[in-house]
Amino acid sequence: MTTPNPHGGTLTDTIEAVSEEQQKRLIRQFDHESNFRKLVGPVGLLVTTIAVVLSGFHIYTAGFGLLVEIKHRAFHLALVLGLIFLVFPRPRPAAGARAAAQEWGWAVVFGAFYLYLAWDLVDRLTATGELANGAWFLALVAFVVVLSLPLRRFGGYDDKASWIDWPLAALAAAVSLYQLVFFDDIFVRRVGSPIAQDYMMGVLAIVMVMEATRRTMGPLLPAIGMACLLYALLGRYMPGVLAHRGYSVVRVVNHIYVGTEGIYGIAVGVVATYVFHFVLFGVLAQMTGLGRLFMELATIAAGRYAGGPAKACVVSSGLFGMISGSSVANAVTTGSLTIPLMKKYGFTPRFAGAVEASASCGGQVTPPVMGASAFVMAELLGVPYKELVIIAIVPALFHYFACLLMVHFEAKRLRLHGVEAHLIPKLSSVLASSWHLVFPLIALVTMLLLDFTPFLAAFWGIVLCFVCSYIPLVARRFGNDRLHGQTLTWKPLIVGLEEGAKYALAIGAACACVGLILGVLTLSGLGFKFSGAVIELAGTVSAWVRAIDPFALFTETGGKVFFGLLFVAIACIMMGTGVPTTPTYIILASIAAPALATLGVPLIATHFFVFYYGVLADVTPPVALAAYAAAGIAGSEPMRTGMTAFRLSMGKALVPFMFVYTPALLFIDFTWAAFASAAFCGLAGITALSAAYIGWFRGPLERPEKVALTIAGLALVFNQFWPNVVGLAVVFSILGWNAVSARRTARR
């Protein structure tokens, strides 16, 4: 990646940039969704063909009409699940006795569960006379169990597919193709009356979805699915409020596999109709050079100021996040340039990696594309995606404002300067060479704002990426050599379609597993029980606090809301440390958001609250993947980098509380007075917290000042009259005195 400037040099000439190979290695190491095999030969050709067919299917249906709901989702999932076992390598056996025991423990637990499901189903179908001999089905499930064991002799840990991947891929594809081939029989002729064959395919679908999710994301998410299924099957043995009458395996499988309440539910539907198209758009847009343009514009906007490389990192990550919903990919792609630059200009490796990770997490909350969760949110809430794009603007600006402030204070504390003027490109030169690259993004945003469907907007964005990539080629034929960018000729286009399909595989498997979980929640009513438990616990803690509160800070309702928000935030962060953002959001939006809604919090605000805290997990140790990827580039200690990134993201951690207490920030019950008051107090609170964390405003801050600023900043989050008055008074007095003292010191 190079940044041209009128003096003939480049910004990257001054640093040792991270190689493309190292970027790919870091993405594969820390972004499980991108851990692809490099397949060659006939296997590579087969995978490329299937992936291009999958991309072509979604492009065609986006532009010319979707299939029947079940058929569309079944075809999508058939190719996705089949490709997963060929594209993703098997987890390499862990080194050490403890890790190996843990790995085998998971394999045995899942295997025993699969066999239990199959045995229970065969036993019930045999007892009712629907199945004469189920031994062959038990043998088939046992075969899958054996293939799922972490035996070294099976191989498949590197870029070469193992022989065991082929039967797994075939079975994974078959469970969805079955619904396509026998669609009329299942959903027309015998609707509501499944036969034994349907039930057996349903059990096999559960097994293959969980195995595909294990292959791409590890054991935690499928373990949650397994726990939910056991809860549905063994409900009569559950204690206390968790107890229910229990459901037979026949009822559970029918609910999860047949229809749109389980595996083929809303989560897979959103991926198959929205998410896939925007992932593909992001891949093609980056290939044409849009990511490079964002880096240049960020350098122009922020590079010349104190700590310029770090500020350019924040700005470029925000721009890059507009077309990428992946925190890890964002951190590696932009961080490959910005982290070495930040280190060169005086930032410590730990702080440089933390800044990149914190800024990159904003990509999932930055319009217009955001992450896959935003499309799921639109579907769950039943609101146009355009409204979510508009609603997300202010919270995203708050996040990046907090990042920029902390970078600025740290740069001033270290007395760092910006990028030299001759290394900053000219805006006119950049626009003259890259103006054509923004047309697809402009078209996509315009169509979203004009109420076109998201997948149609993505369709035209993809088409324009292809068309606009040829503009430099045409211009050169007329003697204009100034335009830059890669032309999407046949070979690059195939690569882009293949990469786009691959990047959508893991989220497809995860959403199928989440659909399984949601099916159990709706069948058993666990979501309502969780909501009731959250409200009861929040009320109990609130009563304890009010009993010892001499200032009567909390009312009964206010205490329930605050502690309810706090408990849901903790649940989001805990689950998000091992589960990707989208599954975390879907699960908690289904079981936690209703609890907040019953406390009077607007529904959109509850969903955004859960969404934001799910995203925060990418910089929350012990599993802070975005921070660990950035640490790999920075050469810093991963855990310390993760802790620093978490502290740098505290502004984003407070933003959800701000828009819950003042929904006007989300344009809910909007008035200019409420919006202006909340925005002003929010900016003041973020400034106070940023200064307290860095320990610097215009000069160094003492420990008592940092403690007072922290308390005052937190008080401003609630946007209530007296907390605002006291908080603003404390913030302005401390920061004002600090500025005056710094000025006096400078004059001496």
VOKOL-546574 format. One record per residue (C-alpha): x, y, z. Coordinates in steps of 0.1 Angstrom, whole numbers, padded with zeros to 4 digits, always signed. Layout:
# residues N
XYZ...
//
This chain:
# residues 748
+0000+0000+0000+0015+0033-0010+0005+0069-0005+0015+0092-0033+0025+0128-0027+0036+0156-0049+0072+0155-0038+0077+0120-0053+0082+0102-0019+0057+0080-0001+0046+0078+0035+0053+0041+0035+0089+0047+0023+0096+0059+0059+0086+0027+0076+0089-0011+0073+0053-0019+0064+0038-0053+0074+0039-0077+0044+0007-0090+0028+0018-0125+0038+0021-0115+0075-0013-0098+0073-0029-0130+0061-0011-0150+0087-0024-0128+0115-0060-0128+0101-0059-0166+0099-0045-0168+0135-0069-0145+0152-0099-0143+0129-0114-0178+0130-0138-0167+0103-0109-0162+0079-0088-0193+0086-0090-0207+0051-0071-0235+0034-0050-0226+0004-0064-0253-0018-0048-0261-0052-0053-0286-0080-0087-0303-0086-0099-0297-0050-0091-0260-0053-0109-0258-0086-0139-0275-0072-0141-0252-0042-0136-0222-0064-0164-0233-0086-0188-0239-0058-0179-0206-0041-0184-0187-0074-0217-0204-0078-0227-0194-0043-0217-0157-0050-0234-0158-0084-0266-0171-0069-0268-0143-0044-0259-0116-0069-0286-0129-0093-0313-0132-0066-0305-0098-0052-0310-0082-0085-0338-0103-0100-0358-0117-0071-0354-0141-0042-0366-0177-0042-0393-0190-0019-0381-0184+0017-0373-0220+0026-0358-0229-0008-0335-0198-0007-0322-0205+0028-0318-0242+0021-0298-0237-0011-0276-0211+0007-0270-0234+0037-0264-0265+0015-0234-0248-0002-0222-0230+0029-0221-0261+0052-0206-0282+0024-0178-0258+0017-0169-0253+0054-0155-0288+0057-0134-0283+0026-0123-0247+0031-0116-0247+0069-0088-0270+0083-0094-0293+0112-0082-0278+0145-0046-0289+0150-0043-0313+0181-0033-0293+0211+0002-0296+0226+0004-0307+0262-0016-0332+0282-0040-0307+0297-0049-0291+0264-0052-0325+0247-0075-0337+0275-0097-0307+0271-0099-0312+0233-0108-0349+0237-0132-0340+0265-0152-0317+0241-0151-0344+0214-0164-0371+0237-0192-0348+0251-0204-0338+0216-0201-0374+0204-0221-0387+0233-0248-0361+0227-0251-0369+0190-0255-0406+0198-0281-0398+0225-0302-0378+0200-0300-0406+0174-0308-0433+0199-0337-0415+0215-0352-0407+0181-0348-0443+0168-0363-0456+0200-0394-0434+0198-0400-0440+0161-0396-0477+0166-0420-0477+0195-0447-0460+0174-0441-0483+0144-0429-0454+0121-0395-0471+0117-0388-0508+0113-0350-0508+0116-0330-0478+0127-0296-0495+0131-0283-0480+0099-0291-0445+0111-0273-0451+0144-0243-0464+0125-0243-0433+0103-0243-0410+0133-0216-0431+0150-0195-0427+0118-0198-0389+0121-0189-0391+0158-0157-0411+0149-0148-0385+0122-0152-0357+0147-0126-0371+0171-0092-0353+0172-0072-0382+0159-0038-0372+0144-0040-0399+0117-0070-0382+0101-0048-0352+0092-0064-0322+0075-0046-0296+0097-0031-0276+0069-0039-0266+0033-0046-0301+0022-0081-0316+0027-0083-0349+0046-0103-0379+0034-0127-0374+0063-0137-0339+0051-0154-0353+0021-0181-0374+0038-0187-0346+0063-0191-0321+0035-0215-0344+0016-0236-0350+0047-0237-0313+0056-0249-0304+0022-0274-0332+0020-0294-0321+0051-0303-0289+0033-0306-0303-0002-0331-0328+0012-0355-0299+0018-0350-0286-0017-0355-0320-0034-0385-0330-0013-0399-0295-0008-0434-0303-0021-0436-0334+0000-0425-0318+0032-0443-0284+0030-0473-0291+0007-0484-0328+0007-0476-0338+0043-0474-0304+0060-0476-0309+0097-0472-0347+0094-0435-0354+0090-0424-0390+0084-0395-0409+0100-0371-0399+0072-0378-0362+0079-0369-0367+0116-0337-0385+0109-0326-0358+0085-0334-0333+0112-0312-0350+0138-0284-0352+0111-0289-0315+0104-0284-0306+0141-0253-0327+0142-0238-0312+0110-0246-0276+0119-0229-0281+0153-0199-0298+0137-0196-0270+0111-0197-0244+0138-0171-0263+0158-0149-0264+0127-0151-0226+0121-0155-0211+0156-0146-0236+0183-0167-0255+0208-0183-0227+0228-0212-0217+0206-0222-0253+0197-0219-0262+0234-0245-0235+0242-0267-0251+0215-0262-0285+0230-0271-0272+0265-0303-0256+0251-0313-0289+0234-0307-0308+0266-0328-0282+0284-0357-0288+0260-0354-0326+0263-0349-0328+0300-0370-0299+0312-0389-0320+0338-0357-0326+0356-0347-0290+0359-0347-0272+0393-0370-0244+0404-0381-0218+0379-0362-0235+0351-0384-0266+0351-0409-0273+0323-0428-0303+0311-0401-0313+0287-0404-0322+0250-0396-0354+0231-0368-0355+0206-0395-0358+0179-0411-0326+0188-0378-0307+0192-0365-0319+0158-0397-0311+0141-0396-0276+0155-0360-0269+0147-0356-0286+0113-0390-0282+0096-0401-0247+0090-0386-0213+0099-0385-0215+0137-0351-0231+0140-0321-0237+0118-0337-0221+0087-0350-0192+0108-0345-0155+0108-0307-0157+0115-0299-0177+0084-0325-0158+0064-0307-0125+0071-0273-0139+0061-0288-0154+0029-0305-0122+0019-0285-0093+0033-0252-0101+0049-0237-0122+0021-0242-0094-0004-0226-0067+0018-0196-0090+0026-0191-0095-0011-0194-0058-0018-0168-0051+0008-0144-0076-0007-0148-0062-0042-0146-0026-0031-0113-0032-0013-0099-0050-0043-0106-0020-0065-0085+0002-0041-0112+0019-0019-0093+0009+0013-0062+0026+0000-0082+0057-0007-0095+0057+0029-0060+0056+0042-0049+0085+0021-0079+0106+0031-0073+0098+0068-0036+0109+0065-0047+0142+0049-0073+0148+0075-0053+0140+0107-0017+0132+0098-0003+0167+0104-0015+0171+0140+0002+0159+0172+0002+0121+0172-0009+0123+0136-0003+0086+0126-0025+0075+0155-0052+0099+0146-0050+0088+0110-0054+0053+0123-0086+0062+0141-0100+0080+0110-0090+0053+0085-0104+0026+0107-0137+0045+0108-0137+0049+0070-0127+0013+0064-0153+0001+0089-0180+0016+0066-0174-0013+0042-0160-0040+0065-0179-0055+0095-0149-0074+0108-0129-0060+0137-0099-0083+0132-0097-0077+0094-0100-0040+0100-0072-0041+0126-0048-0061+0104-0056-0043+0071-0053-0007+0084-0029-0016+0112-0003-0030+0088+0005+0006+0080-0007+0026+0109+0009+0006+0137+0045+0008+0124+0039+0045+0117+0027+0050+0153+0057+0032+0167+0080+0053+0144+0065+0086+0156+0069+0078+0193+0040+0057+0206+0048+0025+0225+0040-0007+0207+0014-0016+0233-0005+0017+0229-0002+0016+0191-0017-0019+0189-0044-0009+0214-0054+0022+0194-0057+0002+0162-0078-0025+0180-0101+0000+0197-0106+0020+0165-0112-0011+0144-0140-0023+0167-0159+0008+0156-0163-0007+0122-0191-0030+0133-0211+0001+0145-0202+0025+0117-0228+0031+0090-0237+0023+0063-0226-0014+0063-0218-0020+0099-0217-0057+0108-0240-0086+0102-0257-0079+0135-0272-0047+0121-0291-0066+0094-0304-0091+0120-0315-0062+0141-0335-0047+0113-0352-0080+0108-0359-0086+0145-0373-0051+0150-0392-0050+0118-0377-0015+0109-0362-0004+0076-0324-0008+0075-0322+0029+0065-0335+0039+0099-0308+0018+0117-0281+0035+0095-0293+0069+0106-0297+0059+0142-0262+0045+0143-0245+0077+0132-0244+0096+0166-0232+0065+0187-0204+0058+0161-0193+0095+0163-0191+0093+0201-0169+0062+0198-0144+0078+0175-0144+0110+0194-0134+0091+0225-0106+0073+0206-0093+0106+0191-0093+0123+0224-0073+0096+0241-0048+0096+0212-0045+0134+0214-0039+0134+0252-0013+0107+0249+0005+0125+0221+0005+0157+0241+0018+0139+0271+0046+0124+0252+0052+0156+0232+0049+0139+0199+0046+0157+0165+0026+0149+0134+0036+0135+0100+0060+0158+0081+0042+0180+0055+0061+0166+0025+0049+0131+0034+0012+0140+0034-0004+0136+0000-0023+0165-0016-0061+0162-0015-0064+0173-0051-0039+0147-0062-0057+0119-0043-0091+0128-0056-0078+0132-0092-0064+0096-0091-0092+0079-0071-0125+0097-0075-0141+0068-0094-0136+0044-0064-0163+0061-0043-0191+0058-0068-0202+0023-0056-0203+0033-0020-0222+0065-0028-0247+0045-0049-0252+0020-0021-0258+0047+0006-0281+0066-0017-0302+0036-0025-0305+0027+0012-0316+0062+0020-0342+0061-0008-0358+0030+0008-0346+0004-0017-0341-0030-0001-0306-0036+0013-0299-0065-0010-0309-0045-0041-0286-0016-0029-0258-0042-0024-0265-0056-0059-0259-0023-0076-0229-0016-0054-0214-0048-0066-0222-0041-0102-0207-0006-0099-0175-0020-0083-0170-0040-0114-0180-0012-0139-0160+0015-0121-0129-0006-0119-0127-0003-0157-0126+0035-0157-0088+0038-0153-0084+0013-0182-0106+0034-0204-0090+0066-0193-0055+0053-0202-0067+0046-0237-0075+0083-0240-0041+0094-0226-0051+0099-0189-0027+0079-0167-0036+0096-0134-0064+0072-0123-0054+0043-0100-0071+0011-0089-0073-0026-0098-0094-0035-0128-0117-0065-0121-0109-0085-0151-0118-0121-0153-0092-0135-0129-0095-0108-0102-0132-0110-0104-0132-0148-0098-0108-0143-0069-0132-0117-0054-0163-0138-0058-0145-0168-0042-0131-0147-0013-0165-0131-0007-0182-0165-0005-0155-0178+0019-0158-0148+0042-0195-0156+0046-0191-0192+0055-0184-0190+0092-0212-0165+0099-0235-0188+0080-0227-0217+0102-0229-0196+0133-0263-0182+0124-0276-0218+0117-0264-0228+0152-0280-0197+0166-0312-0206+0148-0311-0239+0166-0307-0221+0200-0336-0196+0192-0358-0225+0182-0353-0241+0217-0359-0207+0233-0392-0202+0216-0403-0238+0223-0393-0239+0260-0400-0203+0270-0364-0200+0284-0361-0165+0271-0391-0153+0292-0377-0170+0323-0343-0153+0318-0360-0119+0314-0379-0125+0346-0347-0135+0364-0329-0104+0352-0357-0081+0364-0359-0099+0398-0322-0098+0404-0320-0061+0393-0349-0053+0417-0332-0072+0446-0298-0054+0441-0316-0021+0437-0334-0026+0470-0301-0033+0488-0285-0002+0474-0314+0020+0481-0314+0008+0517-0279+0022+0523-0280+0052+0499-0281+0084+0520-0286+0106+0490-0316+0087+0474-0298+0086+0441-0319+0057+0428-0357+0054+0426-0372+0019+0426-0377+0020+0388-0344+0038+0382-0325+0013+0403-0340-0017+0384-0332-0001+0350-0296+0007+0360-0288-0027+0375-0307-0045+0347-0285-0027+0322-0254-0035+0342-0262-0072+0344-0270-0074+0307-0238-0056+0298-0218-0081+0319-0236-0110+0302-0228-0096+0267-0191-0091+0275-0188-0126+0291-0205-0143+0262-0188-0122+0236-0153-0133+0249-0158-0167+0232-0186-0161+0207-0186-0138+0177-0206-0105+0177-0235-0117+0156-0244-0148+0176-0239-0129+0208-0263-0102+0197-0289-0126+0184-0290-0147+0216-0289-0119+0240-0313-0098+0220-0338-0127+0223-0334-0133+0260-0321-0101+0275-0336-0073+0255-0372-0082+0265-0361-0078+0301-0350-0042+0295-0380-0035+0274-0403-0044+0303-0384-0018+0324-0395+0009+0300-0364+0011+0279-0373+0017+0242-0369-0015+0222-0344+0000+0197-0323+0012+0225-0323-0022+0242-0311-0038+0209-0284-0012+0203-0273-0017+0240-0268-0054+0235-0252-0049+0201-0226-0024+0214-0216-0046+0243-0213-0076+0220-0189-0057+0198-0169-0046+0228-0159-0083+0234-0134-0080+0206-0112-0059+0229-0122-0076+0262-0095-0100+0276-0091-0129+0279-0103-0134+0243-0097-0100+0227-0091-0111+0191-0088-0077+0175-0063-0066+0202-0043-0098+0198-0041-0094+0160-0030-0058+0165-0004-0069+0191+0009-0094+0165+0017-0064+0142+0030-0042+0170+0052-0068+0186+0036-0062+0220+0024-0085+0247-0012-0096+0237-0029-0095+0271-0015-0061+0281-0024-0048+0246-0059-0061+0252-0063-0045+0286-0051-0011+0271-0075-0015+0242-0104-0022+0266-0096+0010+0285-0093+0030+0253-0128+0017+0244-0144+0028+0277-0160+0057+0257-0178+0031+0237-0187+0012+0268-0205+0043+0282-0223+0052+0249-0250+0025+0253-0259+0039+0287-0261+0073+0273-0286+0065+0246-0307+0043+0270-0311+0072+0294-0315+0097+0265-0332+0080+0236-0331+0113+0217-0295+0104+0207-0310+0075+0187-0337+0099+0173-0363+0083+0195-0388+0108+0209-0365+0134+0195-0364+0170+0207-0335+0194+0200-0333+0203+0237-0329+0167+0248-0305+0159+0220-0283+0189+0226-0282+0184+0264-0273+0147+0261-0247+0154+0234-0231+0182+0254-0230+0162+0286-0218+0131+0267-0189+0150+0251-0179+0165+0284-0181+0131+0302-0160+0114+0275-0135+0142+0277-0133+0138+0315-0128+0101+0313-0103+0103+0285-0082+0128+0304-0085+0108+0336-0073+0076+0319-0043+0092+0301-0035+0114+0331-0032+0145+0309-0053+0174+0297-0032+0206+0291-0007+0193+0317-0003+0163+0340-0032+0153+0363-0028+0142+0399-0044+0111+0412-0072+0129+0431-0080+0149+0400-0082+0117+0379-0106+0101+0405-0128+0132+0406-0129+0133+0368-0138+0097+0365-0167+0100+0390-0179+0132+0373-0177+0117+0338-0198+0087+0349-0224+0110+0365-0228+0128+0331-0239+0096+0314-0273+0096+0331-0283+0131+0317-0303+0141+0348-0304+0177+0361-0285+0176+0394-0259+0149+0383-0253+0171+0352-0249+0203+0372-0225+0187+0397-0206+0167+0370-0201+0196+0347-0190+0219+0375-0164+0193+0386-0152+0186+0350-0149+0223+0340-0132+0233+0373-0106+0206+0372-0098+0209+0335-0099+0247+0336-0075+0248+0365-0053+0223+0347-0052+0245+0316-0044+0276+0336-0016+0258+0355-0001+0244+0323-0001+0279+0307+0016+0294+0338+0042+0266+0337+0048+0272+0300+0055+0309+0306+0082+0303+0332
//
